[in-house]
């Protein structure tokens, strides 16, 4: 039996009182529902029955109605005065009583009991829990558009984790064609998209766990996958593409400027709305949700091309708002509530009061310093419902950026709650190849879920121990802290504040002859990074994971470390190329090429374990380019030596 003092509940409940003594599960008994008329707790009761069978090897029956002859192990008690998602658990020497007012409240009670039973076994502590969430909507967004489209079983695994964490909304971010639009087979026929039938299965799987699968499709900006195609190119604001303004990118990363493919609709082209109409009609019928996230973020070239004159007379903000309202009409005529990213309208706060009052603004930001407090206040003052949308900080980092992740998730929760956010959406993106493996994101999923459930009671939630016990079943209890530490390697990089990025990731993504990246990096930086990574690698060998995918997780973490170690050696090569290029040994480049080949081979194999094949070659394209540049450098060095 687990000691009372070491009982871990995650998220931490709003109120818990532990008592002396325990309840011992009998060898036989029943889970009792109140009466024939009130069976809304049946899914929760069946969930608890399954948990007890798996964890304790006890086969409890379900019983409807109280009878003197029935041994009640757990009694579900309908209490209509409780709020919809609230629950209460009382465990004493006689058994368990769960109070609830809705099926979802009962389900969350079962999730809490699952954690208690899995830790305590057949003798569970006597206690009293009263609990309910701070945020009505507690969601997770998975990017399925940047190369990596998870297999169906991977999505099921994520959904099960969400259910354990009492999350209730999932969004799969769509731009381009990770979804098989039936009216546009030419857009996705060479890929491996999610089909409508698979969405139906996911939707049902989510509903059984009280999770709303909300459709998500970008509908204004981020339309490169469509507007770069000949048949849709004329619908772009700037069909030929454009150079991004210098204030929107790091100039040491793109010293020659950053060319952008056409990605924003021409708001005045009459053919745009019919296209969106057809896309929506292809996508939305497969979702039972009454909400729809239409994106509309980062409309970089809006008013800079065909509609420049209109933007100058009306204002770029008004141009944006007018088109947003047209999308709103497409959404509402389908009976959906529209969600949209709030980053553009927040730049024009005077227009926020003109938004429809039943629209939902999604206030996103991924840095520790993002102004959630001031931005959400603008939506609140205008009477516009909103979510706060922080991130896992996994993307562009390879193995995470832990301290930034913790601070970003915490800030969103605190200011979102204070200013009245109706939802909290954790985002997990896949920019520039989606190189991070899934376990890298688990800490962000868990800590964000805990905060979204109850901010004040989870600011110091033990995320590492949750990962140890409930996700990885690590007998060594080391993987949780290892993941958090691995995600902090970026703290050993230079002092430059990189927005949503880590310098080791940048080294792998930029051209070999770009030396601006390492101007603030020294040999000492690379020595410290290497030493840090080797210490984590040594800890990796001491883990004792018992989860179903244990071997895969260890390979994924090893591969992530390999990525960063390769970047460290690449940084050293760049330093030598800037200081003493003539002394660089071609054999060192050969060794680096061989190391990259091994890295890529492992990455390809791991990709197919959790993800569909489509997108893999695009994911590694920059690494393939780097390999070609290594070969060119080796040839150049060899020629120099021979001459």
Beta strands, then each sheet from edge to edge (+ up, - down):
strand 1: 15-24
strand 2: 30-33
strand 3: 61-64
strand 4: 72-78
strand 5: 87-92
strand 6: 95-100
strand 7: 123-131
strand 8: 137-143
strand 9: 169-173
strand 10: 212-216
strand 11: 242-243
strand 12: 259-260
strand 13: 291-293
strand 14: 337-341
strand 15: 360-364
strand 16: 386-389
strand 17: 423-428
sheet 1: 1+ 7- 5+ 6- 4- 2- 3-
sheet 2: 8+ 9+ 10+ 13+ 14+ 15+ 16+ 17+ 8+
sheet 3: 11+ 12-
end
